[in-house]
Amino acid sequence: MRISLDGQEIEAREGDTVAAALLRAGVTTFTRSIKYHRPRGPFCLAGSCGQCLMRVDGVPSLPACRVKAEEGMACERQNAPLGAEKDLFRAADFLFSEGLDHHHLFTGSRVLGRVALEIARRLAGLGELPGKPRPPGKGELREVPLAVIGAGPAGLAAARAAAEQGVRPLLIERAGAAGGAALLALDSAAPGAAFVAEQEKALRSQGAEILFEAPCVGLYANDTDRKGNALVVVWRREGLLVAVAERVIVATGGASQPLPFPGVDRPGVYAARGLLELHARCGVRVGDELAVVGSGRELEACAAALGRAGYQVVRSIAATPRRALGNPVRGLDVDGERIRCDAVALAHPPAPLHDLASSVGATARWDGNGFPVETDAQGRTAVSWLFAAGSVAGKPAIDSGQAAGRSSCL
């Protein structure tokens, strides 16, 4: 199949996301930053970082790493009125080397201040409004005994444990398939693709419903007259689903984080887990030679897994680089040593995605890496109807998922 980028045709393969097709074609700049028009490319490849937002078929600010490529799809890069590859407005970096505070630019003159503010408005932003109204989707409201958010190892284990107790769970996954971290092959002893396939097959045979490409966009305490404690809002192509649930298990995992060093936000720097998922789901590699930067067990596991995925790991670096070199990044300066590579992979433990749980009152506390949701041994949170399992709670996926699944049925 073929899609287009800024009017130029690009080949895509069945199962590709837009990001996968573009990266395979050698495109690394997906957008420009809001204020300084710096080049931006995908980082997390999991829909969390906002660095690959594109206009797709007239709809602005969609994460290219989560949009499935379809025949004839028209993709456009945003916030680059003079072209994304050589955006002249990037000169703001040089003209305002000490930083640009447009709120105080030319404020000594009322007329010049208004002109400067209007120019800033036109040069900044996250794309233009849709070219035409989208047809209204058909909403759905239903009641479910248990909603499990996330179909990674923890979510699958939780849903399976609940199903074995006679409860028919609704399993909600934003990706196009189940698996999550289980597909990354980070640890030979951890559950892998066979575990995912087995769990999914068993869940379907037990009457569970699984929704794919269906991100949960809201979680609320229920104050309607519907039977249930929570409102789980799910986006689907055909329209919103609002599930009124008796119990909810959050198994949303974590999000990869960048490191604070100059150039880390340039195209060519990726989350190591994102590269592993990109290869596992779409068969795409970004070059051959990688420099992997991180620490501890995550660095070791990701470097080994990237090697198994076909990359040549030129260096595993347990130190923060002084600077990333090139655009896209083709090297690192580490303590004065220049390390050349095709791309850079950052390997640090993901930060727990606690947002949904926190939004309804669950407690999350800093543990040195992020804010895992606090639970007891059975996965219960500070909210009576809410449970958490896996990385979002800072606990082993399978054991905590099974515990949360069982206790949610009591």
C-alpha positions in Angstrom: 0.0 0.0 0.0 1.0 3.6 -0.3 0.6 6.7 1.9 1.8 10.2 1.3 3.8 12.6 3.4 3.5 16.3 2.4 2.3 15.2 -1.0 5.1 12.6 -1.6 4.2 9.0 -1.9 5.8 6.5 0.5 5.4 2.7 0.6 3.8 1.2 3.6 3.3 -2.5 4.6 0.4 -4.3 6.0 0.4 -3.8 9.8 2.6 -0.6 9.7 1.8 2.4 11.7 2.4 5.7 10.0 5.6 6.1 12.0 6.9 2.7 11.0 6.3 3.4 7.3 8.1 6.8 7.5 11.1 5.5 9.5 11.5 2.6 7.1 11.6 5.2 4.3 14.3 7.1 6.1 12.2 10.0 7.4 13.3 11.1 10.8 11.8 14.6 11.2 8.1 14.3 11.9 7.3 17.8 13.2 8.8 21.0 14.6 8.7 22.1 18.2 6.0 24.5 19.2 8.1 27.6 20.0 11.6 27.3 18.5 10.7 25.2 15.5 13.4 22.6 16.4 13.2 19.3 14.5 11.4 16.6 16.3 11.1 12.9 15.6 9.4 9.9 17.4 10.9 9.0 20.8 8.8 6.6 22.8 7.0 5.0 19.9 4.2 4.3 22.3 1.9 7.3 22.1 3.2 9.0 25.3 5.8 11.6 24.3 4.0 13.8 21.7 7.1 14.1 19.4 5.5 12.5 16.4 2.2 14.4 16.1 1.0 14.7 12.5 -2.0 15.8 10.5 -3.5 12.6 9.1 -6.3 12.8 6.5 -7.1 16.3 7.7 -7.2 15.5 11.4 -4.4 17.4 13.4 -2.1 16.3 16.1 -2.4 12.5 15.8 0.5 10.4 17.2 2.0 8.8 14.1 3.2 5.8 16.1 -0.4 4.9 17.0 -2.1 5.5 13.6 -2.4 2.4 11.5 -1.3 3.1 7.9 -4.1 2.7 5.3 -4.1 2.9 1.5 -4.1 6.5 0.3 -3.7 8.0 3.7 -2.5 11.7 3.5 0.0 12.7 6.2 1.3 16.2 6.8 3.9 17.6 9.1 2.8 20.4 11.4 4.2 23.7 12.6 6.5 24.0 9.6 5.0 26.5 7.2 8.2 26.7 5.1 9.0 23.0 5.2 9.8 20.6 8.0 13.2 19.6 6.8 14.6 23.1 6.5 12.4 25.3 8.6 13.7 28.9 8.4 11.9 29.8 11.6 14.4 27.7 13.4 16.6 30.9 13.3 14.8 31.9 16.5 17.4 29.6 18.3 20.2 31.8 17.0 18.4 35.2 17.2 17.4 34.5 20.8 20.2 32.4 22.1 19.4 33.4 25.7 15.8 32.2 25.4 12.7 33.7 23.9 10.0 35.1 26.2 7.4 36.2 23.7 5.1 37.5 26.5 7.6 40.3 27.2 8.9 40.8 23.6 8.6 44.5 22.5 6.2 45.2 25.4 7.7 48.7 25.7 5.5 49.7 22.7 1.8 48.8 22.7 1.7 48.5 18.9 4.9 46.5 18.5 3.9 44.3 21.5 0.7 43.4 19.7 2.5 42.7 16.5 5.0 40.5 18.2 2.3 38.5 20.0 0.4 38.0 16.8 3.5 36.7 15.0 4.2 34.4 17.9 0.6 33.0 17.7 1.0 32.3 14.0 4.4 30.6 14.3 3.6 28.4 17.3 1.0 25.7 17.9 0.1 22.1 17.3 -1.4 22.3 13.8 -4.6 23.8 12.4 -8.2 22.8 13.0 -9.6 19.9 10.8 -10.3 20.8 7.3 -13.9 19.6 7.5 -16.2 18.4 10.3 -15.9 14.7 11.1 -19.1 12.7 11.0 -20.5 12.1 14.5 -19.7 8.7 16.0 -22.2 6.5 17.6 -21.7 6.4 21.3 -22.4 3.3 23.5 -23.2 2.9 27.2 -23.1 -0.4 28.9 -22.6 -2.0 32.3 -19.7 -4.4 33.0 -18.7 -6.2 36.2 -15.0 -5.6 35.7 -12.9 -3.4 33.3 -9.2 -4.1 33.0 -7.2 -1.3 31.4 -4.1 -2.6 29.6 -3.5 -5.9 27.9 0.1 -6.4 28.7 1.3 -9.3 31.0 -0.3 -7.8 34.1 -3.6 -7.0 32.5 -3.8 -10.4 30.8 -3.1 -12.2 34.1 -5.6 -10.0 35.9 -8.4 -10.6 33.4 -7.6 -14.4 33.3 -7.7 -14.6 37.1 -11.1 -12.8 37.2 -12.5 -15.0 34.4 -11.5 -18.1 36.4 -13.7 -16.7 39.2 -16.7 -16.6 36.9 -16.5 -12.9 36.0 -16.5 -11.8 32.4 -14.0 -8.9 32.2 -13.8 -6.2 29.6 -10.1 -5.9 28.6 -9.2 -2.5 27.1 -5.9 -2.0 25.1 -4.8 1.0 23.2 -2.4 -0.9 20.9 -3.6 -3.1 18.0 -2.7 -6.3 19.8 -2.2 -7.7 23.3 1.3 -8.2 24.8 2.9 -5.0 25.9 6.3 -5.6 27.5 5.9 -9.4 26.9 6.7 -8.9 23.2 10.0 -7.0 23.8 11.9 -10.2 24.8 13.8 -8.3 27.6 14.2 -11.4 29.8 14.2 -15.0 28.6 12.6 -16.0 31.9 9.8 -13.5 31.5 6.5 -14.2 29.7 6.7 -13.9 25.9 4.6 -14.1 22.8 3.5 -17.7 23.6 2.2 -16.6 27.0 0.3 -13.7 25.4 -1.3 -16.0 22.7 -2.3 -18.6 25.4 -3.9 -16.0 27.7 -5.8 -14.3 24.9 -7.1 -17.6 23.6 -8.2 -18.7 27.1 -9.9 -15.3 27.8 -11.9 -15.5 24.6 -13.0 -19.0 25.4 -14.1 -17.8 28.9 -16.3 -15.1 27.4 -14.1 -12.1 28.0 -14.3 -9.2 25.6 -11.1 -7.6 24.3 -11.0 -4.2 22.7 -7.9 -3.2 20.6 -7.0 0.2 19.3 -9.2 1.5 22.1 -7.3 3.8 24.5 -9.0 4.6 27.8 -9.3 8.4 27.7 -11.0 8.9 31.1 -11.8 7.3 34.4 -14.4 8.7 36.8 -16.3 7.8 39.9 -19.9 7.1 38.9 -22.5 9.5 40.2 -25.2 8.5 37.8 -28.2 6.2 38.5 -26.5 3.4 36.6 -25.4 0.4 38.6 -21.6 0.5 39.0 -18.9 2.4 40.8 -16.9 3.8 37.9 -17.2 5.3 34.4 -14.6 4.0 32.0 -14.4 6.1 28.8 -12.9 4.4 25.8 -12.2 5.9 22.4 -13.0 3.8 19.4 -13.2 4.6 15.7 -16.9 4.0 15.7 -17.5 6.3 18.7 -17.0 6.6 22.4 -17.8 3.7 24.7 -18.7 4.5 28.3 -18.5 1.4 30.5 -20.2 1.6 33.9 -18.0 -0.8 35.9 -18.3 -2.4 39.3 -14.6 -2.8 39.6 -11.6 -1.5 37.6 -8.0 -2.8 37.3 -5.4 -0.4 36.0 -2.5 -2.2 34.3 -1.3 0.6 32.1 2.5 -0.1 32.5 5.0 2.7 32.1 6.3 5.3 29.7 9.9 5.7 28.6 11.6 8.9 29.7 14.4 10.9 28.1 17.6 12.0 29.8 18.6 15.6 30.4 21.6 16.2 28.0 22.0 18.6 25.0 20.5 17.2 21.8 18.4 14.4 23.5 15.3 15.9 21.8 16.6 15.6 18.3 15.5 13.1 15.7 17.6 9.9 16.0 17.2 9.5 19.8 14.7 6.8 20.7 13.5 4.9 23.7 15.1 1.5 23.6 11.8 -0.2 24.5 10.1 1.8 21.6 12.7 0.4 19.1 12.0 -3.1 20.4 8.3 -2.7 20.0 8.7 -1.1 16.6 10.7 -4.2 15.4 8.4 -6.7 17.1 5.2 -5.3 15.7 6.3 -3.9 12.3 9.7 -5.4 11.6 11.4 -2.0 11.3 14.9 -1.1 12.4 16.3 2.5 12.4 19.7 1.8 10.9 22.0 -1.0 12.1 24.5 0.4 14.6 23.1 1.7 17.9 24.6 3.4 20.9 22.6 2.4 24.0 22.6 4.8 27.0 21.1 3.8 30.3 21.8 2.3 33.6 21.6 -1.0 35.6 19.5 -4.0 34.6 17.4 -2.0 32.1 20.6 -1.1 30.1 21.8 -4.7 30.0 18.5 -6.2 29.1 17.7 -3.6 26.4 21.1 -3.8 24.8 20.9 -7.6 24.7 17.3 -7.5 23.3 18.3 -5.0 20.6 21.2 -7.2 19.6 18.8 -10.1 19.2 16.5 -7.9 17.1 19.4 -7.4 14.6 21.0 -4.2 15.7 24.8 -4.0 16.2 25.2 -2.3 19.6 28.4 -0.3 19.2 28.5 0.8 22.8 26.5 0.4 26.0 27.0 3.6 28.0 26.2 3.8 31.7 26.8 7.6 31.8 25.0 10.7 30.7 26.5 12.0 27.4 27.7 15.6 27.2 26.0 16.1 23.8 24.2 14.4 21.0 25.8 15.0 17.6 24.1 15.6 14.3 20.6 16.0 13.1 19.4 13.3 13.0 21.7 12.2 15.7 24.6 10.2 14.4 26.9 10.2 17.4 27.5 11.1 21.1 30.1 13.0 23.0 30.8 11.1 26.2 33.5 12.6 28.3 35.3 13.9 25.3 35.1 10.7 23.3 33.1 10.8 20.1 31.0 7.7 19.6 29.5 7.2 16.1 26.3 5.3 15.5 23.2 5.3 13.3 20.9 6.1 16.2 20.8 6.3 20.0 18.6 4.2 22.3 17.8 5.3 25.8 17.3 2.5 28.3 16.0 3.6 31.6 13.1 1.9 33.6 9.8 3.3 32.4 7.9 5.7 34.6 4.6 4.3 35.8 1.6 5.6 34.0 -0.4 6.4 37.1 -2.6 9.2 35.6 -5.9 7.3 35.3 -5.5 5.9 38.9 -4.5 9.2 40.3 -7.3 11.0 38.7 -9.9 9.2 40.8 -8.0 9.4 44.1 -5.5 6.6 44.2 -2.2 7.4 45.9 1.0 7.5 43.9 4.4 8.2 45.6 7.9 8.9 44.2 10.2 5.9 44.3 13.2 7.4 42.6 12.1 6.5 39.0 8.5 7.6 38.9 5.2 7.5 40.8 3.9 4.0 41.1 0.3 3.6 42.5 0.3 2.4 46.1 -1.5 -0.9 46.6 -1.7 -3.6 49.2 -0.7 -7.2 48.5 -4.0 -7.9 46.7 -3.7 -4.9 44.4 -6.2 -2.7 46.2 -5.7 1.0 46.0 -7.0 3.8 48.3 -10.1 3.8 46.1 -12.4 0.9 47.1 -13.4 -0.2 43.6 -9.9 0.4 42.0 -7.0 -2.1 41.7 -3.6 -1.8 40.1 -1.1 -4.3 38.8 2.2 -4.6 37.1 4.6 -1.7 36.4 2.0 0.9 37.1 2.1 -0.3 40.7 5.9 -1.1 40.7 5.2 -4.8 41.1 5.9 -8.0 39.1 3.4 -8.3 36.3 2.0 -11.9 36.6 1.8 -12.2 40.4 0.3 -8.8 40.9 -2.1 -9.2 38.0 -3.3 -12.5 39.3 -3.7 -11.1 42.8 -5.6 -8.0 41.6 -7.8 -10.2 39.4 -8.8 -12.5 42.2 -9.4 -9.8 44.8 -11.5 -7.7 42.4 -14.0 -10.5 42.4 -14.5 -10.6 46.2 
